[in-house]
Structures are given as structure tokens and as C-alpha cells.
Amino acid sequence: MSQWSIPFFQPSAPLEEQSRTLIILNQPFSVSLFDRLWNSCKWHYCADGGANRLYDLFENPEIEDGATARAL
């Protein structure tokens, strides 16, 4: 069985850009999770409707935690 190291999921972990890739699919996600993953990945791709999710996030100026989507 493989073990995965995913410390960047932890809110207390420092954000370090490494050679990770984020693939956004057509699935709902929390803005806080998205922000953490986006900032910890070097490459960003959309597939299977993921561009629609990303567009919706940036189109909505007010998000659930009160921040602005454009700041992401």
C-alpha cells in the first residue's frame, strides 16, 4: 500500500510552492481548500467542467468566508 505525504492540506502548514499540479474537475470545493491547493501548486489545469467551476468562483465577488474571489 502506498502512503501519500499531504502536509499542505493542513491549515497550519507553511505554503511552499513545489512541483505539484492541481487538476480542477467539475466537483464542488470549499474556497479555503481551493485557496490552499492553488497556492501550494506550481501548475494549474482544468478538465471535465473544472473551468466552469473556476469561472464561477472568480465571477462571484463574495465567497463563503467573506473574502473576495479576485484575491485568490
PDB file of N, CA, C and O in Angstrom:
ATOM      1  N   MET A   1       0.836  -1.160   0.000  1.00  0.00           N
ATOM      2  CA  MET A   1       0.000   0.000   0.000  1.00  0.00           C
ATOM      3  C   MET A   1       0.897   1.245   0.000  1.00  0.00           C
ATOM      4  O   MET A   1       1.885   1.306   0.732  1.00  0.00           O
ATOM      5  N   SER A   2       0.547   2.224  -0.819  1.00  0.00           N
ATOM      6  CA  SER A   2       1.297   3.484  -0.890  1.00  0.00           C
ATOM      7  C   SER A   2       0.833   4.441   0.186  1.00  0.00           C
ATOM      8  O   SER A   2      -0.347   4.483   0.534  1.00  0.00           O
ATOM      9  N   GLN A   3       1.767   5.205   0.704  1.00  0.00           N
ATOM     10  CA  GLN A   3       1.425   6.270   1.634  1.00  0.00           C
ATOM     11  C   GLN A   3       1.729   7.592   0.967  1.00  0.00           C
ATOM     12  O   GLN A   3       2.775   7.753   0.337  1.00  0.00           O
ATOM     13  N   TRP A   4       0.812   8.544   1.105  1.00  0.00           N
ATOM     14  CA  TRP A   4       0.948   9.847   0.485  1.00  0.00           C
ATOM     15  C   TRP A   4       1.277  10.879   1.549  1.00  0.00           C
ATOM     16  O   TRP A   4       0.695  10.863   2.633  1.00  0.00           O
ATOM     17  N   SER A   5       2.178  11.746   1.257  1.00  0.00           N
ATOM     18  CA  SER A   5       2.510  12.853   2.140  1.00  0.00           C
ATOM     19  C   SER A   5       1.752  14.090   1.659  1.00  0.00           C
ATOM     20  O   SER A   5       2.028  14.612   0.579  1.00  0.00           O
ATOM     21  N   ILE A   6       0.801  14.553   2.462  1.00  0.00           N
ATOM     22  CA  ILE A   6      -0.023  15.695   2.058  1.00  0.00           C
ATOM     23  C   ILE A   6      -0.079  16.758   3.165  1.00  0.00           C
ATOM     24  O   ILE A   6      -1.171  17.175   3.552  1.00  0.00           O
ATOM     25  N   PRO A   7       1.050  17.195   3.669  1.00  0.00           N
ATOM     26  CA  PRO A   7       1.027  18.185   4.740  1.00  0.00           C
ATOM     27  C   PRO A   7       0.444  19.526   4.311  1.00  0.00           C
ATOM     28  O   PRO A   7      -0.001  20.295   5.162  1.00  0.00           O
ATOM     29  N   PHE A   8       0.435  19.827   3.012  1.00  0.00           N
ATOM     30  CA  PHE A   8      -0.098  21.100   2.544  1.00  0.00           C
ATOM     31  C   PHE A   8      -1.609  21.200   2.730  1.00  0.00           C
ATOM     32  O   PHE A   8      -2.168  22.287   2.584  1.00  0.00           O
ATOM     33  N   PHE A   9      -2.285  20.092   3.051  1.00  0.00           N
ATOM     34  CA  PHE A   9      -3.706  20.132   3.366  1.00  0.00           C
ATOM     35  C   PHE A   9      -3.974  20.739   4.747  1.00  0.00           C
ATOM     36  O   PHE A   9      -5.068  21.241   5.007  1.00  0.00           O
ATOM     37  N   GLN A  10      -2.995  20.692   5.609  1.00  0.00           N
ATOM     38  CA  GLN A  10      -3.170  21.187   6.973  1.00  0.00           C
ATOM     39  C   GLN A  10      -3.101  22.715   6.992  1.00  0.00           C
ATOM     40  O   GLN A  10      -2.147  23.288   6.464  1.00  0.00           O
ATOM     41  N   PRO A  11      -4.092  23.389   7.589  1.00  0.00           N
ATOM     42  CA  PRO A  11      -4.093  24.856   7.631  1.00  0.00           C
ATOM     43  C   PRO A  11      -2.856  25.445   8.306  1.00  0.00           C
ATOM     44  O   PRO A  11      -2.465  26.568   7.989  1.00  0.00           O
ATOM     45  N   SER A  12      -2.241  24.722   9.215  1.00  0.00           N
ATOM     46  CA  SER A  12      -1.077  25.253   9.927  1.00  0.00           C
ATOM     47  C   SER A  12       0.230  25.048   9.158  1.00  0.00           C
ATOM     48  O   SER A  12       1.267  25.585   9.547  1.00  0.00           O
ATOM     49  N   ALA A  13       0.186  24.282   8.082  1.00  0.00           N
ATOM     50  CA  ALA A  13       1.406  24.007   7.316  1.00  0.00           C
ATOM     51  C   ALA A  13       1.801  25.230   6.502  1.00  0.00           C
ATOM     52  O   ALA A  13       0.934  25.922   5.968  1.00  0.00           O
ATOM     53  N   PRO A  14       3.087  25.503   6.400  1.00  0.00           N
ATOM     54  CA  PRO A  14       3.528  26.626   5.563  1.00  0.00           C
ATOM     55  C   PRO A  14       3.267  26.322   4.084  1.00  0.00           C
ATOM     56  O   PRO A  14       3.410  25.182   3.643  1.00  0.00           O
ATOM     57  N   LEU A  15       2.889  27.334   3.340  1.00  0.00           N
ATOM     58  CA  LEU A  15       2.653  27.158   1.916  1.00  0.00           C
ATOM     59  C   LEU A  15       3.986  27.246   1.183  1.00  0.00           C
ATOM     60  O   LEU A  15       4.668  28.270   1.221  1.00  0.00           O
ATOM     61  N   GLU A  16       4.333  26.177   0.531  1.00  0.00           N
ATOM     62  CA  GLU A  16       5.563  26.125  -0.237  1.00  0.00           C
ATOM     63  C   GLU A  16       5.217  25.690  -1.649  1.00  0.00           C
ATOM     64  O   GLU A  16       4.596  24.647  -1.854  1.00  0.00           O
ATOM     65  N   GLU A  17       5.619  26.491  -2.614  1.00  0.00           N
ATOM     66  CA  GLU A  17       5.357  26.114  -3.992  1.00  0.00           C
ATOM     67  C   GLU A  17       6.358  25.049  -4.414  1.00  0.00           C
ATOM     68  O   GLU A  17       7.568  25.270  -4.378  1.00  0.00           O
ATOM     69  N   GLN A  18       5.852  23.915  -4.806  1.00  0.00           N
ATOM     70  CA  GLN A  18       6.695  22.831  -5.294  1.00  0.00           C
ATOM     71  C   GLN A  18       6.169  22.403  -6.645  1.00  0.00           C
ATOM     72  O   GLN A  18       5.275  23.046  -7.195  1.00  0.00           O
ATOM     73  N   SER A  19       6.692  21.362  -7.169  1.00  0.00           N
ATOM     74  CA  SER A  19       6.269  20.889  -8.486  1.00  0.00           C
ATOM     75  C   SER A  19       5.001  20.051  -8.394  1.00  0.00           C
ATOM     76  O   SER A  19       4.939  18.948  -8.937  1.00  0.00           O
ATOM     77  N   ARG A  20       4.010  20.568  -7.719  1.00  0.00           N
ATOM     78  CA  ARG A  20       2.716  19.886  -7.652  1.00  0.00           C
ATOM     79  C   ARG A  20       1.827  20.432  -8.755  1.00  0.00           C
ATOM     80  O   ARG A  20       2.019  21.550  -9.232  1.00  0.00           O
ATOM     81  N   THR A  21       0.851  19.624  -9.151  1.00  0.00           N
ATOM     82  CA  THR A  21      -0.105  20.032 -10.162  1.00  0.00           C
ATOM     83  C   THR A  21      -1.509  19.918  -9.593  1.00  0.00           C
ATOM     84  O   THR A  21      -1.867  18.903  -8.994  1.00  0.00           O
ATOM     85  N   LEU A  22      -2.300  20.963  -9.784  1.00  0.00           N
ATOM     86  CA  LEU A  22      -3.698  20.958  -9.368  1.00  0.00           C
ATOM     87  C   LEU A  22      -4.553  20.756 -10.609  1.00  0.00           C
ATOM     88  O   LEU A  22      -4.455  21.525 -11.566  1.00  0.00           O
ATOM     89  N   ILE A  23      -5.382  19.738 -10.597  1.00  0.00           N
ATOM     90  CA  ILE A  23      -6.329  19.493 -11.684  1.00  0.00           C
ATOM     91  C   ILE A  23      -7.720  19.733 -11.115  1.00  0.00           C
ATOM     92  O   ILE A  23      -8.176  19.003 -10.235  1.00  0.00           O
ATOM     93  N   ILE A  24      -8.383  20.754 -11.620  1.00  0.00           N
ATOM     94  CA  ILE A  24      -9.717  21.130 -11.142  1.00  0.00           C
ATOM     95  C   ILE A  24     -10.746  20.407 -11.998  1.00  0.00           C
ATOM     96  O   ILE A  24     -10.774  20.569 -13.218  1.00  0.00           O
ATOM     97  N   LEU A  25     -11.586  19.614 -11.357  1.00  0.00           N
ATOM     98  CA  LEU A  25     -12.641  18.887 -12.047  1.00  0.00           C
ATOM     99  C   LEU A  25     -13.980  19.546 -11.753  1.00  0.00           C
ATOM    100  O   LEU A  25     -14.056  20.495 -10.972  1.00  0.00           O
ATOM    101  N   ASN A  26     -15.013  19.049 -12.368  1.00  0.00           N
ATOM    102  CA  ASN A  26     -16.349  19.600 -12.184  1.00  0.00           C
ATOM    103  C   ASN A  26     -16.974  19.042 -10.903  1.00  0.00           C
ATOM    104  O   ASN A  26     -17.967  18.315 -10.943  1.00  0.00           O
ATOM    105  N   GLN A  27     -16.374  19.399  -9.775  1.00  0.00           N
ATOM    106  CA  GLN A  27     -16.844  18.975  -8.463  1.00  0.00           C
ATOM    107  C   GLN A  27     -16.836  20.186  -7.536  1.00  0.00           C
ATOM    108  O   GLN A  27     -15.972  21.055  -7.661  1.00  0.00           O
ATOM    109  N   PRO A  28     -17.786  20.252  -6.612  1.00  0.00           N
ATOM    110  CA  PRO A  28     -17.777  21.381  -5.667  1.00  0.00           C
ATOM    111  C   PRO A  28     -16.574  21.291  -4.732  1.00  0.00           C
ATOM    112  O   PRO A  28     -16.089  20.202  -4.427  1.00  0.00           O
ATOM    113  N   PHE A  29     -16.105  22.442  -4.287  1.00  0.00           N
ATOM    114  CA  PHE A  29     -14.996  22.504  -3.338  1.00  0.00           C
ATOM    115  C   PHE A  29     -15.160  23.747  -2.488  1.00  0.00           C
ATOM    116  O   PHE A  29     -15.801  24.713  -2.903  1.00  0.00           O
ATOM    117  N   SER A  30     -14.589  23.724  -1.313  1.00  0.00           N
ATOM    118  CA  SER A  30     -14.638  24.902  -0.456  1.00  0.00           C
ATOM    119  C   SER A  30     -13.587  25.896  -0.922  1.00  0.00           C
ATOM    120  O   SER A  30     -12.554  25.511  -1.470  1.00  0.00           O
ATOM    121  N   VAL A  31     -13.853  27.151  -0.703  1.00  0.00           N
ATOM    122  CA  VAL A  31     -12.926  28.191  -1.125  1.00  0.00           C
ATOM    123  C   VAL A  31     -11.623  28.098  -0.338  1.00  0.00           C
ATOM    124  O   VAL A  31     -10.548  28.312  -0.899  1.00  0.00           O
ATOM    125  N   SER A  32     -11.702  27.784   0.937  1.00  0.00           N
ATOM    126  CA  SER A  32     -10.482  27.682   1.738  1.00  0.00           C
ATOM    127  C   SER A  32      -9.597  26.540   1.241  1.00  0.00           C
ATOM    128  O   SER A  32      -8.377  26.688   1.184  1.00  0.00           O
ATOM    129  N   LEU A  33     -10.194  25.408   0.881  1.00  0.00           N
ATOM    130  CA  LEU A  33      -9.421  24.296   0.324  1.00  0.00           C
ATOM    131  C   LEU A  33      -8.821  24.695  -1.020  1.00  0.00           C
ATOM    132  O   LEU A  33      -7.646  24.441  -1.282  1.00  0.00           O
ATOM    133  N   PHE A  34      -9.630  25.317  -1.866  1.00  0.00           N
ATOM    134  CA  PHE A  34      -9.144  25.744  -3.171  1.00  0.00           C
ATOM    135  C   PHE A  34      -7.957  26.706  -3.030  1.00  0.00           C
ATOM    136  O   PHE A  34      -6.949  26.558  -3.721  1.00  0.00           O
ATOM    137  N   ASP A  35      -8.080  27.671  -2.149  1.00  0.00           N
ATOM    138  CA  ASP A  35      -7.018  28.652  -1.933  1.00  0.00           C
ATOM    139  C   ASP A  35      -5.723  27.961  -1.514  1.00  0.00           C
ATOM    140  O   ASP A  35      -4.652  28.280  -2.029  1.00  0.00           O
ATOM    141  N   ARG A  36      -5.821  27.030  -0.593  1.00  0.00           N
ATOM    142  CA  ARG A  36      -4.641  26.312  -0.095  1.00  0.00           C
ATOM    143  C   ARG A  36      -3.998  25.479  -1.208  1.00  0.00           C
ATOM    144  O   ARG A  36      -2.778  25.496  -1.375  1.00  0.00           O
ATOM    145  N   LEU A  37      -4.820  24.756  -1.963  1.00  0.00           N
ATOM    146  CA  LEU A  37      -4.287  23.926  -3.040  1.00  0.00           C
ATOM    147  C   LEU A  37      -3.701  24.773  -4.164  1.00  0.00           C
ATOM    148  O   LEU A  37      -2.625  24.468  -4.679  1.00  0.00           O
ATOM    149  N   TRP A  38      -4.404  25.831  -4.541  1.00  0.00           N
ATOM    150  CA  TRP A  38      -3.931  26.704  -5.623  1.00  0.00           C
ATOM    151  C   TRP A  38      -2.553  27.278  -5.281  1.00  0.00           C
ATOM    152  O   TRP A  38      -1.647  27.284  -6.115  1.00  0.00           O
ATOM    153  N   ASN A  39      -2.414  27.753  -4.058  1.00  0.00           N
ATOM    154  CA  ASN A  39      -1.153  28.390  -3.655  1.00  0.00           C
ATOM    155  C   ASN A  39      -0.025  27.401  -3.393  1.00  0.00           C
ATOM    156  O   ASN A  39       1.136  27.804  -3.325  1.00  0.00           O
ATOM    157  N   SER A  40      -0.336  26.126  -3.246  1.00  0.00           N
ATOM    158  CA  SER A  40       0.723  25.144  -2.995  1.00  0.00           C
ATOM    159  C   SER A  40       1.126  24.378  -4.257  1.00  0.00           C
ATOM    160  O   SER A  40       1.964  23.478  -4.199  1.00  0.00           O
ATOM    161  N   CYS A  41       0.527  24.737  -5.400  1.00  0.00           N
ATOM    162  CA  CYS A  41       0.830  24.051  -6.651  1.00  0.00           C
ATOM    163  C   CYS A  41       1.463  24.998  -7.660  1.00  0.00           C
ATOM    164  O   CYS A  41       1.144  26.185  -7.719  1.00  0.00           O
ATOM    165  N   LYS A  42       2.360  24.441  -8.443  1.00  0.00           N
ATOM    166  CA  LYS A  42       3.040  25.225  -9.466  1.00  0.00           C
ATOM    167  C   LYS A  42       2.234  25.256 -10.766  1.00  0.00           C
ATOM    168  O   LYS A  42       2.238  26.261 -11.477  1.00  0.00           O
ATOM    169  N   TRP A  43       1.557  24.177 -11.069  1.00  0.00           N
ATOM    170  CA  TRP A  43       0.798  24.056 -12.314  1.00  0.00           C
ATOM    171  C   TRP A  43      -0.682  23.917 -11.998  1.00  0.00           C
ATOM    172  O   TRP A  43      -1.050  23.270 -11.017  1.00  0.00           O
ATOM    173  N   HIS A  44      -1.540  24.524 -12.828  1.00  0.00           N
ATOM    174  CA  HIS A  44      -2.993  24.508 -12.624  1.00  0.00           C
ATOM    175  C   HIS A  44      -3.672  24.142 -13.942  1.00  0.00           C
ATOM    176  O   HIS A  44      -3.429  24.769 -14.973  1.00  0.00           O
ATOM    177  N   TYR A  45      -4.518  23.128 -13.894  1.00  0.00           N
ATOM    178  CA  TYR A  45      -5.237  22.677 -15.084  1.00  0.00           C
ATOM    179  C   TYR A  45      -6.700  22.465 -14.749  1.00  0.00           C
ATOM    180  O   TYR A  45      -7.052  22.169 -13.607  1.00  0.00           O
ATOM    181  N   CYS A  46      -7.552  22.618 -15.757  1.00  0.00           N
ATOM    182  CA  CYS A  46      -8.987  22.350 -15.611  1.00  0.00           C
ATOM    183  C   CYS A  46      -9.375  21.255 -16.594  1.00  0.00           C
ATOM    184  O   CYS A  46      -8.893  21.222 -17.726  1.00  0.00           O
ATOM    185  N   ALA A  47     -10.247  20.365 -16.151  1.00  0.00           N
ATOM    186  CA  ALA A  47     -10.741  19.291 -17.008  1.00  0.00           C
ATOM    187  C   ALA A  47     -12.174  18.960 -16.603  1.00  0.00           C
ATOM    188  O   ALA A  47     -12.571  19.168 -15.457  1.00  0.00           O
ATOM    189  N   ASP A  48     -12.940  18.446 -17.554  1.00  0.00           N
ATOM    190  CA  ASP A  48     -14.275  17.932 -17.260  1.00  0.00           C
ATOM    191  C   ASP A  48     -15.155  18.965 -16.558  1.00  0.00           C
ATOM    192  O   ASP A  48     -15.788  18.645 -15.553  1.00  0.00           O
ATOM    193  N   GLY A  49     -15.206  20.175 -17.059  1.00  0.00           N
ATOM    194  CA  GLY A  49     -16.051  21.200 -16.456  1.00  0.00           C
ATOM    195  C   GLY A  49     -15.382  21.975 -15.338  1.00  0.00           C
ATOM    196  O   GLY A  49     -16.004  22.852 -14.738  1.00  0.00           O
ATOM    197  N   GLY A  50     -14.133  21.669 -15.047  1.00  0.00           N
ATOM    198  CA  GLY A  50     -13.420  22.384 -13.993  1.00  0.00           C
ATOM    199  C   GLY A  50     -13.250  23.859 -14.301  1.00  0.00           C
ATOM    200  O   GLY A  50     -13.215  24.681 -13.386  1.00  0.00           O
ATOM    201  N   ALA A  51     -13.142  24.209 -15.576  1.00  0.00           N
ATOM    202  CA  ALA A  51     -13.039  25.617 -15.955  1.00  0.00           C
ATOM    203  C   ALA A  51     -14.314  26.365 -15.580  1.00  0.00           C
ATOM    204  O   ALA A  51     -14.264  27.543 -15.226  1.00  0.00           O
ATOM    205  N   ASN A  52     -15.451  25.686 -15.655  1.00  0.00           N
ATOM    206  CA  ASN A  52     -16.715  26.305 -15.244  1.00  0.00           C
ATOM    207  C   ASN A  52     -16.710  26.588 -13.743  1.00  0.00           C
ATOM    208  O   ASN A  52     -17.159  27.649 -13.309  1.00  0.00           O
ATOM    209  N   ARG A  53     -16.209  25.650 -12.956  1.00  0.00           N
ATOM    210  CA  ARG A  53     -16.110  25.849 -11.501  1.00  0.00           C
ATOM    211  C   ARG A  53     -15.185  27.023 -11.186  1.00  0.00           C
ATOM    212  O   ARG A  53     -15.499  27.856 -10.336  1.00  0.00           O
ATOM    213  N   LEU A  54     -14.058  27.084 -11.865  1.00  0.00           N
ATOM    214  CA  LEU A  54     -13.098  28.156 -11.644  1.00  0.00           C
ATOM    215  C   LEU A  54     -13.694  29.499 -12.064  1.00  0.00           C
ATOM    216  O   LEU A  54     -13.541  30.493 -11.354  1.00  0.00           O
ATOM    217  N   TYR A  55     -14.365  29.535 -13.202  1.00  0.00           N
ATOM    218  CA  TYR A  55     -15.014  30.759 -13.674  1.00  0.00           C
ATOM    219  C   TYR A  55     -16.069  31.222 -12.668  1.00  0.00           C
ATOM    220  O   TYR A  55     -16.130  32.405 -12.333  1.00  0.00           O
ATOM    221  N   ASP A  56     -16.891  30.302 -12.190  1.00  0.00           N
ATOM    222  CA  ASP A  56     -17.927  30.653 -11.208  1.00  0.00           C
ATOM    223  C   ASP A  56     -17.313  31.231  -9.945  1.00  0.00           C
ATOM    224  O   ASP A  56     -17.858  32.169  -9.363  1.00  0.00           O
ATOM    225  N   LEU A  57     -16.190  30.684  -9.517  1.00  0.00           N
ATOM    226  CA  LEU A  57     -15.531  31.179  -8.316  1.00  0.00           C
ATOM    227  C   LEU A  57     -15.066  32.617  -8.511  1.00  0.00           C
ATOM    228  O   LEU A  57     -15.278  33.459  -7.638  1.00  0.00           O
ATOM    229  N   PHE A  58     -14.436  32.906  -9.643  1.00  0.00           N
ATOM    230  CA  PHE A  58     -13.927  34.247  -9.886  1.00  0.00           C
ATOM    231  C   PHE A  58     -15.031  35.232 -10.256  1.00  0.00           C
ATOM    232  O   PHE A  58     -14.875  36.438 -10.063  1.00  0.00           O
ATOM    233  N   GLU A  59     -16.124  34.738 -10.775  1.00  0.00           N
ATOM    234  CA  GLU A  59     -17.246  35.599 -11.152  1.00  0.00           C
ATOM    235  C   GLU A  59     -18.018  36.086  -9.930  1.00  0.00           C
ATOM    236  O   GLU A  59     -18.627  37.156  -9.960  1.00  0.00           O
ATOM    237  N   ASN A  60     -17.992  35.301  -8.860  1.00  0.00           N
ATOM    238  CA  ASN A  60     -18.727  35.636  -7.637  1.00  0.00           C
ATOM    239  C   ASN A  60     -17.809  36.449  -6.726  1.00  0.00           C
ATOM    240  O   ASN A  60     -16.876  35.888  -6.151  1.00  0.00           O
ATOM    241  N   PRO A  61     -18.048  37.764  -6.579  1.00  0.00           N
ATOM    242  CA  PRO A  61     -17.122  38.581  -5.783  1.00  0.00           C
ATOM    243  C   PRO A  61     -17.163  38.299  -4.281  1.00  0.00           C
ATOM    244  O   PRO A  61     -16.174  38.555  -3.594  1.00  0.00           O
ATOM    245  N   GLU A  62     -18.255  37.790  -3.757  1.00  0.00           N
ATOM    246  CA  GLU A  62     -18.354  37.466  -2.333  1.00  0.00           C
ATOM    247  C   GLU A  62     -18.398  35.955  -2.176  1.00  0.00           C
ATOM    248  O   GLU A  62     -19.258  35.289  -2.753  1.00  0.00           O
ATOM    249  N   ILE A  63     -17.480  35.423  -1.403  1.00  0.00           N
ATOM    250  CA  ILE A  63     -17.453  33.983  -1.190  1.00  0.00           C
ATOM    251  C   ILE A  63     -17.730  33.692   0.281  1.00  0.00           C
ATOM    252  O   ILE A  63     -17.826  34.604   1.102  1.00  0.00           O
ATOM    253  N   GLU A  64     -17.854  32.429   0.591  1.00  0.00           N
ATOM    254  CA  GLU A  64     -18.362  31.997   1.893  1.00  0.00           C
ATOM    255  C   GLU A  64     -17.622  32.524   3.097  1.00  0.00           C
ATOM    256  O   GLU A  64     -18.230  32.686   4.155  1.00  0.00           O
ATOM    257  N   ASP A  65     -16.334  32.801   2.985  1.00  0.00           N
ATOM    258  CA  ASP A  65     -15.611  33.250   4.165  1.00  0.00           C
ATOM    259  C   ASP A  65     -15.444  34.776   4.221  1.00  0.00           C
ATOM    260  O   ASP A  65     -14.700  35.293   5.054  1.00  0.00           O
ATOM    261  N   GLY A  66     -16.150  35.496   3.316  1.00  0.00           N
ATOM    262  CA  GLY A  66     -16.144  36.947   3.367  1.00  0.00           C
ATOM    263  C   GLY A  66     -15.025  37.598   2.573  1.00  0.00           C
ATOM    264  O   GLY A  66     -15.007  38.820   2.427  1.00  0.00           O
ATOM    265  N   ALA A  67     -14.092  36.808   2.059  1.00  0.00           N
ATOM    266  CA  ALA A  67     -13.001  37.366   1.253  1.00  0.00           C
ATOM    267  C   ALA A  67     -13.527  37.580  -0.172  1.00  0.00           C
ATOM    268  O   ALA A  67     -14.649  37.185  -0.489  1.00  0.00           O
ATOM    269  N   THR A  68     -12.742  38.185  -0.997  1.00  0.00           N
ATOM    270  CA  THR A  68     -13.150  38.344  -2.391  1.00  0.00           C
ATOM    271  C   THR A  68     -12.496  37.271  -3.235  1.00  0.00           C
ATOM    272  O   THR A  68     -11.344  36.905  -3.004  1.00  0.00           O
ATOM    273  N   ALA A  69     -13.225  36.770  -4.206  1.00  0.00           N
ATOM    274  CA  ALA A  69     -12.708  35.719  -5.079  1.00  0.00           C
ATOM    275  C   ALA A  69     -11.522  36.215  -5.887  1.00  0.00           C
ATOM    276  O   ALA A  69     -10.631  35.426  -6.203  1.00  0.00           O
ATOM    277  N   ARG A  70     -11.480  37.493  -6.231  1.00  0.00           N
ATOM    278  CA  ARG A  70     -10.392  38.022  -7.050  1.00  0.00           C
ATOM    279  C   ARG A  70      -9.059  37.966  -6.308  1.00  0.00           C
ATOM    280  O   ARG A  70      -8.002  37.958  -6.938  1.00  0.00           O
ATOM    281  N   ALA A  71      -9.098  37.926  -4.996  1.00  0.00           N
ATOM    282  CA  ALA A  71      -7.851  37.876  -4.222  1.00  0.00           C
ATOM    283  C   ALA A  71      -7.167  36.522  -4.330  1.00  0.00           C
ATOM    284  O   ALA A  71      -5.980  36.411  -4.022  1.00  0.00           O
ATOM    285  N   LEU A  72      -7.897  35.475  -4.765  1.00  0.00           N
ATOM    286  CA  LEU A  72      -7.309  34.153  -4.892  1.00  0.00           C
ATOM    287  C   LEU A  72      -6.366  34.160  -6.057  1.00  0.00           C
ATOM    288  O   LEU A  72      -5.747  33.139  -6.357  1.00  0.00           O
TER     289      LEU A  72
END
